[in-house]
């Protein structure tokens, strides 16, 4: 059948795209699942092609096309869907992009933002260098240099990566998104949306845009329609983190007020010149802590209403004084001590 006719043929399809700068190790069985998207090592694909839904052997499919599709990267994303290829192509690509953004969120706290790995759909993701040229207006002097924009190191889902994710939030977040840990359906979708925004910001080179994505993620996790955000954001973040000494000694409340003011200036007036890398990293720290505590207590926080009710109870308890009983005993507070080559996360 002609390719043009196949594109309009309704049926069950295996949609597959190569992924750049992402490796899966034996520690994860060379496969990782995010929702309906499977990331699979290229050398494993032929062995599980029936499970994935391929009708023919991959070696036979290769013969039909002049491009070495199955040899261009080490990792592929697979997505099964029903419909007509010409109509569902963009939906498939968007589903895979969202899964990649979620996966990028696993680098929150795992590596420095400025040196974390960037990866994506082959052809859309290109490891980049920035070139600049100075040429004198008064002599024949000139200078050219370049700066690497991307980290050349791929993200490898290996034992080190898995051990970290099991201790912090990402493994539990994946269990929630994949339906292995129960929470309210709407709350699951909110956690997923927040992760997509965080990951999308982590893939961006632009500090203000990344900052805004993080602020929207914070609002998704902690606020509801009708809230006075400038008031409730500090209160609800304090409910989760205010018990630790760092809250006072590192001036968390003034910093939260600052980032909210910066967010409003950006959204309402288009002013973003005052947003700094430090502001962005502070929002990273808040999200790392919130996601870790929310995902570690899925029974306590099964809905967003549970999150808001918890904050209200902590606030009331604080006003009344006396012994604090509302906060779960296993809440954690993570502080990142960023050094030149890696990021250490301290749990207290």
C-alpha positions in Angstrom: 0.0 0.0 0.0 1.3 3.5 -0.8 2.6 5.6 2.1 -0.1 8.3 1.5 -2.8 5.7 1.8 -1.3 4.2 5.0 -1.3 7.6 6.6 -5.1 7.7 6.3 -5.7 4.1 7.4 -7.5 3.7 10.7 -6.1 1.0 13.0 -3.9 0.2 16.0 -0.4 1.6 15.7 2.9 1.5 17.5 4.3 5.0 17.4 8.1 5.1 17.9 10.7 7.9 17.9 14.4 7.9 18.6 15.5 9.9 21.7 18.9 11.7 21.9 21.2 12.0 25.0 19.3 9.4 27.1 20.7 6.0 28.1 19.0 3.2 30.0 21.2 0.8 32.0 20.8 -2.9 33.0 19.9 -1.6 36.5 16.5 -0.5 35.1 16.3 -3.5 32.7 16.9 -1.0 29.9 13.3 0.1 30.0 11.4 2.9 31.8 7.7 3.6 31.8 6.0 7.0 32.2 2.3 6.8 31.7 1.6 5.2 28.3 5.1 6.1 27.0 7.9 3.5 27.2 11.5 4.4 26.9 13.5 1.4 25.7 17.1 0.8 24.9 17.7 0.2 21.2 19.3 -3.2 21.8 16.3 -4.5 23.7 13.7 -3.4 21.1 14.0 -6.5 18.8 13.7 -8.9 21.8 10.3 -7.4 23.0 8.8 -6.3 19.7 5.8 -8.6 20.1 5.0 -7.2 23.5 5.3 -3.7 22.1 2.8 -4.6 19.4 5.0 -4.8 16.2 3.5 -7.1 13.6 6.8 -7.7 11.8 10.4 -8.1 12.9 12.3 -4.9 13.1 14.9 -6.2 10.7 12.1 -6.6 8.1 10.7 -3.1 8.7 14.3 -1.7 8.2 14.4 -3.0 4.7 11.4 -0.9 3.7 13.2 2.5 4.4 16.5 3.9 3.2 17.1 5.6 6.6 18.7 3.6 9.4 15.9 4.5 11.8 16.8 1.8 14.4 20.5 2.7 14.4 20.5 6.4 15.0 20.2 6.5 18.8 20.6 4.3 21.9 17.1 4.9 23.2 13.6 5.0 21.7 10.2 6.1 23.0 7.2 3.8 22.2 3.6 4.8 22.4 0.6 2.7 21.3 -2.5 4.4 20.0 -5.5 3.9 17.8 -6.4 6.2 14.9 -5.2 7.5 11.5 -1.4 8.3 11.5 -1.9 11.6 9.6 -4.4 12.7 12.3 -2.7 11.4 15.5 0.9 12.2 14.7 1.0 15.5 16.7 -0.8 14.0 19.6 1.7 11.2 19.8 4.7 13.6 19.7 3.1 15.8 22.4 2.6 12.7 24.6 6.3 11.8 24.3 7.4 15.4 24.8 5.4 15.5 28.1 6.9 12.2 29.2 10.4 13.6 28.5 9.6 16.8 30.5 8.5 14.6 33.4 11.7 12.5 33.2 13.7 15.7 33.2 12.1 16.6 36.6 14.1 13.7 38.0 17.2 15.9 37.8 15.7 18.3 40.4 18.3 18.0 43.2 20.1 15.2 41.4 22.4 17.6 39.5 23.1 21.3 39.1 20.7 23.1 36.9 23.5 24.6 34.9 25.1 21.3 34.2 22.2 18.9 34.0 21.6 16.8 31.0 19.3 17.9 28.2 17.7 15.2 26.1 14.8 15.0 23.6 13.3 13.7 20.4 16.1 13.0 17.9 16.2 16.0 15.5 14.5 18.3 18.0 17.3 18.1 20.5 20.7 19.2 19.3 23.7 19.7 21.6 24.5 23.4 21.1 27.4 25.8 21.3 27.1 29.6 21.4 29.6 31.4 19.1 30.5 35.1 19.6 32.7 37.4 17.6 34.4 40.7 18.5 35.8 42.8 15.7 37.5 46.1 16.4 36.2 49.3 14.8 39.7 50.9 14.9 42.1 48.1 14.1 42.4 44.6 12.6 42.0 43.0 16.0 39.3 40.3 16.3 38.3 37.6 18.8 36.0 34.6 18.4 35.1 32.1 21.1 32.3 29.7 22.0 30.5 28.4 25.0 28.9 25.0 25.4 25.2 25.5 26.1 24.3 21.9 26.8 26.0 19.5 29.0 27.6 16.9 26.7 26.9 14.2 29.3 23.7 12.3 28.7 21.2 11.4 31.4 21.8 7.8 32.2 19.1 5.9 34.1 21.4 3.7 36.1 21.8 2.4 39.7 23.0 5.8 41.0 20.1 7.6 39.4 17.6 5.0 40.7 18.9 5.0 44.2 18.6 8.8 44.4 15.1 8.8 43.0 14.0 6.0 45.4 15.1 8.2 48.3 13.7 11.5 47.2 10.4 12.0 45.2 10.6 10.8 41.6 10.1 7.1 42.0 7.0 7.6 44.1 5.8 10.3 41.7 6.1 7.8 38.8 4.1 5.2 40.9 1.4 7.8 41.4 1.3 8.8 37.7 1.4 5.2 36.6 -1.5 4.3 38.9 0.6 2.1 41.2 0.0 4.4 44.2 -3.6 5.6 44.7 -4.5 9.3 44.9 -7.5 11.2 43.7 -7.6 11.3 39.9 -7.7 15.1 39.8 -4.8 15.4 42.2 -2.8 12.9 40.1 -3.3 15.0 37.1 -2.2 18.1 39.0 1.0 16.4 40.1 1.6 15.4 36.5 1.0 18.9 35.2 3.4 20.4 37.8 6.1 17.9 36.8 5.7 18.7 33.1 6.1 22.4 33.8 9.2 21.9 36.0 10.8 19.6 33.4 9.9 22.0 30.6 11.6 24.8 32.5 14.7 22.6 33.1 15.0 22.1 29.4 14.9 25.8 28.7 18.0 28.1 28.5 15.9 31.1 29.7 16.0 31.9 33.4 12.8 34.0 33.5 10.8 31.4 31.6 12.1 28.6 33.8 11.3 30.7 36.9 7.7 31.3 35.7 7.2 27.6 35.0 8.3 26.8 38.5 6.0 29.4 40.0 3.0 28.0 38.1 4.0 24.5 39.4 4.0 25.8 42.9 0.6 27.3 42.5 -0.8 24.1 40.9 0.4 22.2 44.0 -0.7 24.6 46.7 -3.5 26.9 45.6 -7.1 26.8 44.4 -9.2 29.3 42.5 -10.2 32.2 44.6 -7.2 32.1 46.9 -5.2 35.2 47.6 -1.9 33.8 46.4 0.4 36.4 48.0 -1.0 35.3 51.4 -1.6 31.6 51.1 1.7 30.6 49.3 4.0 31.5 52.2 1.5 29.9 54.7 1.2 26.6 52.7 4.9 26.3 52.1 5.6 27.0 55.8 3.2 24.2 56.7 5.6 21.7 55.0 8.9 23.3 55.7 8.5 25.8 58.6 9.4 23.3 61.2 13.1 23.2 60.2 15.6 25.7 61.5 16.6 26.7 58.0 13.2 28.4 57.6 14.2 31.2 59.9 18.0 31.2 59.5 17.8 31.4 55.7 14.9 33.9 55.5 12.5 31.7 53.6 9.4 33.8 54.1 10.9 37.1 52.7 12.3 35.1 49.8 8.9 33.6 49.1 7.4 37.1 49.1 10.1 38.2 46.7 9.6 35.5 44.2 5.8 36.0 44.2 6.3 39.7 43.6 8.7 38.9 40.7 6.1 36.5 39.3 3.4 39.2 39.4 5.7 41.7 37.7 6.5 39.2 34.9 2.9 38.1 34.4 1.1 41.4 34.7 3.7 43.9 33.4 6.1 41.9 31.3 9.0 42.9 33.6 11.5 40.1 34.1 14.9 41.9 34.4 15.0 41.4 38.2 14.6 37.7 38.1 18.0 36.1 38.9 19.5 32.7 38.8 19.3 32.6 42.6 15.6 33.2 42.5 15.2 30.3 40.1 17.3 28.0 42.2 15.2 28.9 45.3 12.1 27.8 43.5 13.9 24.6 42.6 14.6 24.0 46.3 10.9 24.7 47.2 9.6 22.3 44.6 12.2 19.6 45.5 10.9 19.7 49.1 7.2 19.9 48.3 7.3 17.0 45.9 9.3 14.9 48.2 6.9 15.4 51.1 3.7 15.2 49.0 4.8 12.0 47.3 6.1 10.4 50.5 2.7 10.8 52.1 0.1 9.7 49.5 -2.4 8.6 52.2 -2.3 11.9 54.0 -2.4 13.9 50.7 -4.8 12.2 48.4 -6.3 15.4 47.1 -5.5 19.0 46.9 -8.1 19.7 49.5 -6.0 17.5 51.8 -3.0 19.8 51.2 -5.0 22.9 51.9 -6.7 21.4 55.0 -3.3 20.4 56.3 -2.0 23.9 55.9 -5.0 25.4 57.7 -4.6 23.0 60.6 -0.9 23.8 60.9 -1.7 27.5 60.9 -4.4 27.1 63.6 -2.1 24.9 65.7 0.6 27.6 65.5 -1.9 30.3 66.6 -3.1 28.2 69.6 0.4 27.4 70.7 1.3 24.2 72.6 2.7 21.0 71.3 2.7 20.5 67.5 0.9 17.3 66.4 -0.5 17.9 62.9 2.7 17.6 60.8 3.6 14.0 59.9 6.8 12.9 61.8 8.5 11.9 58.6 8.4 15.2 56.8 11.9 16.0 55.4 13.7 19.2 54.6 16.3 19.1 51.8 19.1 21.6 51.4 21.2 21.6 48.3 24.9 22.6 48.8 25.9 23.3 45.2 29.6 22.9 44.4 31.5 23.1 41.1 31.2 19.5 39.9 28.1 18.2 41.5 25.2 18.9 43.8 24.9 17.3 47.3 21.5 17.1 48.9 21.4 17.2 52.6 18.4 15.6 54.4 17.5 16.8 57.9 
